[in-house]
Amino acid sequence: MSKRSIPAGAVARGTDKGYTHAVLKPGSERPVEQIDKKYPYLRPRDAATLILVRQRGKIPEVLLGCRDAKHAFMPNRYVFPGGRVDPADARVPVATPLNRFVDERLRKAATPQRARALAVAAVRETFEETGLMLAKPLKGGAPEENFGEHWHGFLDKGFAPALDCLDLIARAVTPPGRPRRFNARFFMARAEDATGEIRHSSELGDIRWVRLDEARELPLPTITGLILGEIGRLVKEPPDTKKQRKIPLFTTVHRRHLMLEE
């Protein structure tokens, strides 16, 4: 298999200095986080994250929670709810399908079935970790099949994932040498489209709404800081929902950490 070439104009980092407040442009360096220990090579696993955004006055807020100190991956860091795709995510019934442009963006790096599973995973993980449901009533009511305990209080109540509420805003592949590696898709949705009461879980604690201009003051993973910048840009300059667009891709090519587009 041939090696991936580095895109023309890409700038590589020689050191690890964490995220920058500056806006990155396609082909520019991708800041990455320093780690004290290198781990054996791991293949990235598909994962999905859901960013809920609400407007309070002039400053938007995002929902963040703190990962437990015992976690091997990003302990004591504030993150958006999310996690890896489960096998059942491809079979879970949905109330509404993905927007066609979002579906097309997902399919650039996933099969049609996997694209749908990624979107379902984002909704499921958010419900598991925060208690909030991005859902609409399921035609025909609750499904007969049991899709697991993590769907209790969701599917059994006659609700199913509302995938049409999701917008895909970025993809990021964890650099090599980490204790966990993910090929993560970052979805965004309006908080008004989610229902339920926020509750803490074994995955996330101190779940709270944080003003976008104050979020960087929390202990964040590098990628979360970068995504916050993208959220700010999208809130300030909302994209045309009737047209396709490219999204940032944060990845590593030949040990060089890059921000590209796809």
C-alpha positions as CSV (number, residue, x, y, z in Angstrom):
1,M,0.0,0.0,0.0
2,S,1.5,3.4,-1.0
3,K,2.2,6.0,1.5
4,R,-0.1,9.0,1.7
5,S,1.4,12.1,0.3
6,I,1.6,15.4,2.2
7,P,-0.7,18.0,0.6
8,A,1.0,20.9,-1.1
9,G,1.3,23.9,1.1
10,A,0.9,21.9,4.4
11,V,3.0,23.1,7.3
12,A,4.3,20.6,9.9
13,R,5.0,21.1,13.5
14,G,8.3,20.3,15.0
15,T,7.2,20.6,18.6
16,D,4.1,20.1,20.7
17,K,2.8,23.4,22.1
18,G,-0.9,22.8,22.5
19,Y,-3.8,24.5,20.7
20,T,-3.6,28.1,19.5
21,H,-6.3,30.7,19.6
22,A,-5.6,31.6,16.0
23,V,-7.9,30.3,13.3
24,L,-6.3,27.5,11.3
25,K,-6.4,27.4,7.5
26,P,-6.4,24.3,5.3
27,G,-3.0,23.0,4.9
28,S,-1.7,24.5,8.1
29,E,-0.1,22.9,11.2
30,R,-2.3,21.0,13.6
31,P,-1.4,21.6,17.2
32,V,-1.2,18.4,19.3
33,E,-1.0,17.6,23.0
34,Q,2.1,16.5,24.7
35,I,2.1,13.1,26.3
36,D,4.6,11.7,28.8
37,K,4.5,8.1,27.4
38,K,4.4,6.7,23.9
39,Y,2.1,3.7,23.3
40,P,2.3,1.0,20.7
41,Y,0.6,1.7,17.4
42,L,-3.2,1.3,17.5
43,R,-5.6,1.5,14.6
44,P,-8.1,4.4,15.1
45,R,-11.6,3.3,16.0
46,D,-14.7,5.0,14.7
47,A,-16.2,7.4,17.2
48,A,-18.7,10.3,17.3
49,T,-19.2,13.4,19.3
50,L,-22.2,15.7,19.7
51,I,-21.8,19.4,20.4
52,L,-25.0,21.0,21.7
53,V,-25.1,24.7,21.3
54,R,-27.6,27.2,22.8
55,Q,-27.8,31.0,22.6
56,R,-28.0,33.0,25.8
57,G,-27.9,36.7,25.0
58,K,-25.2,37.5,22.5
59,I,-22.8,34.7,23.5
60,P,-23.5,31.1,22.6
61,E,-22.9,28.3,25.1
62,V,-21.8,24.7,24.6
63,L,-22.4,21.6,26.8
64,L,-19.2,20.2,28.3
65,G,-18.4,17.6,30.9
66,C,-15.2,16.5,32.7
67,R,-13.8,13.0,32.2
68,D,-13.0,11.0,35.3
69,A,-9.4,11.0,36.5
70,K,-9.3,7.1,36.2
71,H,-9.8,7.2,32.4
72,A,-6.7,6.3,30.3
73,F,-7.8,8.7,27.5
74,M,-8.0,12.4,28.3
75,P,-8.5,12.2,32.1
76,N,-9.6,15.3,34.0
77,R,-10.3,17.1,30.8
78,Y,-13.5,18.8,29.7
79,V,-14.9,17.4,26.5
80,F,-18.1,17.2,24.5
81,P,-20.2,14.0,25.0
82,G,-19.3,11.2,22.7
83,G,-17.6,7.8,22.3
84,R,-17.0,4.9,19.9
85,V,-19.5,3.3,17.6
86,D,-21.3,0.1,18.9
87,P,-22.2,-2.7,16.5
88,A,-25.9,-2.2,17.2
89,D,-25.8,1.5,16.2
90,A,-26.2,0.4,12.5
91,R,-29.5,-1.3,13.3
92,V,-31.1,1.1,15.7
93,P,-34.3,2.6,14.2
94,V,-34.3,6.4,13.6
95,A,-37.1,8.9,13.7
96,T,-35.7,11.0,10.9
97,P,-32.8,10.4,8.4
98,L,-29.6,12.5,8.0
99,N,-29.7,15.6,5.9
100,R,-28.4,14.6,2.5
101,F,-25.4,17.0,2.6
102,V,-24.4,15.7,6.0
103,D,-24.7,12.1,4.7
104,E,-22.5,13.0,1.7
105,R,-19.8,14.4,4.0
106,L,-19.9,11.4,6.2
107,R,-19.6,9.0,3.2
108,K,-16.3,10.6,2.2
109,A,-14.7,8.4,4.9
110,A,-17.4,5.8,5.6
111,T,-19.8,3.4,4.0
112,P,-23.5,4.4,3.9
113,Q,-24.3,2.0,6.8
114,R,-21.3,3.3,8.8
115,A,-22.3,6.9,8.2
116,R,-25.7,6.2,9.7
117,A,-24.2,4.3,12.6
118,L,-21.8,7.2,13.4
119,A,-24.8,9.6,13.6
120,V,-26.7,7.2,15.9
121,A,-23.6,6.8,18.1
122,A,-23.4,10.5,18.7
123,V,-27.0,10.6,19.8
124,R,-26.7,7.5,22.0
125,E,-23.4,8.6,23.7
126,T,-25.0,12.0,24.5
127,F,-28.0,10.3,26.1
128,E,-25.7,7.9,28.0
129,E,-23.4,10.5,29.3
130,T,-25.7,13.5,29.9
131,G,-29.3,12.2,29.9
132,L,-30.3,14.5,27.0
133,M,-32.1,13.1,23.9
134,L,-31.8,14.4,20.4
135,A,-35.0,12.6,19.5
136,K,-38.4,12.6,17.8
137,P,-41.3,10.2,18.1
138,L,-40.8,6.9,16.3
139,K,-43.5,6.0,13.8
140,G,-45.1,2.9,15.0
141,G,-44.0,3.4,18.6
142,A,-41.3,1.6,20.6
143,P,-39.5,-1.2,18.7
144,E,-39.9,-4.8,19.8
145,E,-36.2,-5.5,19.7
146,N,-34.1,-4.7,22.7
147,F,-31.0,-2.7,21.7
148,G,-29.3,-2.7,25.1
149,E,-29.6,-1.0,28.5
150,H,-28.1,2.3,27.2
151,W,-31.3,2.9,25.2
152,H,-33.6,2.4,28.1
153,G,-35.6,5.5,28.7
154,F,-35.2,6.4,25.0
155,L,-36.3,3.8,22.5
156,D,-38.7,2.1,25.0
157,K,-40.5,5.4,25.4
158,G,-41.3,5.5,21.7
159,F,-38.6,8.0,20.7
160,A,-35.7,7.4,18.3
161,P,-32.7,9.5,17.1
162,A,-33.6,12.6,15.1
163,L,-30.6,12.5,12.7
164,D,-32.0,15.4,10.6
165,C,-31.0,17.7,13.5
166,L,-27.3,16.9,13.1
167,D,-24.7,18.9,11.3
168,L,-21.2,17.4,10.7
169,I,-18.6,20.1,11.4
170,A,-15.3,18.3,11.6
171,R,-13.3,15.0,11.6
172,A,-10.2,14.3,13.7
173,V,-7.9,11.2,13.9
174,T,-6.0,10.8,17.1
175,P,-2.2,10.9,16.5
176,P,-0.2,7.7,16.9
177,G,1.4,7.1,20.3
178,R,-1.7,7.6,22.4
179,P,-3.3,5.1,24.8
180,R,-6.5,5.3,22.7
181,R,-7.0,6.3,19.0
182,F,-10.2,7.4,17.4
183,N,-11.4,8.4,14.0
184,A,-13.9,10.9,15.4
185,R,-16.7,12.8,13.7
186,F,-17.9,16.0,15.4
187,F,-21.6,16.7,15.0
188,M,-23.3,19.9,16.1
189,A,-27.0,20.4,17.0
190,R,-29.2,23.1,18.6
191,A,-29.8,22.6,22.3
192,E,-33.5,23.4,21.6
193,D,-33.8,20.1,19.7
194,A,-32.7,18.1,22.7
195,T,-35.0,17.0,25.6
196,G,-34.5,15.6,29.1
197,E,-32.8,16.6,32.3
198,I,-29.0,16.8,32.5
199,R,-27.5,14.1,34.8
200,H,-23.9,13.0,35.5
201,S,-22.6,9.6,34.5
202,S,-19.7,7.3,35.0
203,E,-18.2,8.8,31.8
204,L,-18.7,12.5,32.5
205,G,-19.0,14.7,35.6
206,D,-19.5,18.4,36.2
207,I,-21.6,18.6,33.1
208,R,-22.4,22.3,32.4
209,W,-23.2,24.9,29.9
210,V,-20.2,27.0,29.2
211,R,-20.0,30.3,27.3
212,L,-18.0,29.9,24.2
213,D,-15.7,32.8,25.1
214,E,-14.9,31.2,28.5
215,A,-14.6,27.6,27.5
216,R,-10.9,27.8,26.8
217,E,-10.3,28.6,30.4
218,L,-11.2,25.0,31.3
219,P,-8.6,22.2,31.1
220,L,-9.3,21.0,27.5
221,P,-7.8,18.4,25.1
222,T,-6.1,20.1,22.2
223,I,-8.7,19.0,19.7
224,T,-11.6,20.3,21.8
225,G,-9.9,23.8,21.7
226,L,-9.7,23.5,17.9
227,I,-13.3,22.5,17.6
228,L,-14.4,25.4,19.8
229,G,-12.8,27.7,17.2
230,E,-14.8,26.0,14.4
231,I,-18.0,26.3,16.4
232,G,-17.4,30.0,16.9
233,R,-16.9,30.5,13.2
234,L,-20.0,28.6,12.3
235,V,-22.1,30.5,14.9
236,K,-20.8,33.8,13.6
237,E,-21.1,32.9,9.9
238,P,-23.8,30.2,9.6
239,P,-23.3,28.1,6.4
240,D,-25.8,27.8,3.7
241,T,-27.8,24.7,4.6
242,K,-28.9,24.3,1.0
243,K,-25.3,23.9,-0.3
244,Q,-22.5,21.3,0.3
245,R,-19.4,22.5,2.1
246,K,-16.0,21.1,3.2
247,I,-15.1,20.5,6.8
248,P,-11.8,20.5,8.7
249,L,-9.9,17.2,9.0
250,F,-7.3,17.0,11.7
251,T,-4.9,14.2,11.0
252,T,-1.3,12.9,10.9
253,V,0.7,12.2,7.8
254,H,4.3,10.9,8.0
255,R,4.4,12.0,11.7
256,R,3.3,15.5,10.8
257,H,0.2,16.9,12.4
258,L,-2.0,18.7,9.8
259,M,-5.3,20.5,9.4
260,L,-6.7,19.7,6.0
261,E,-10.2,19.8,4.4
262,E,-12.5,17.1,3.2
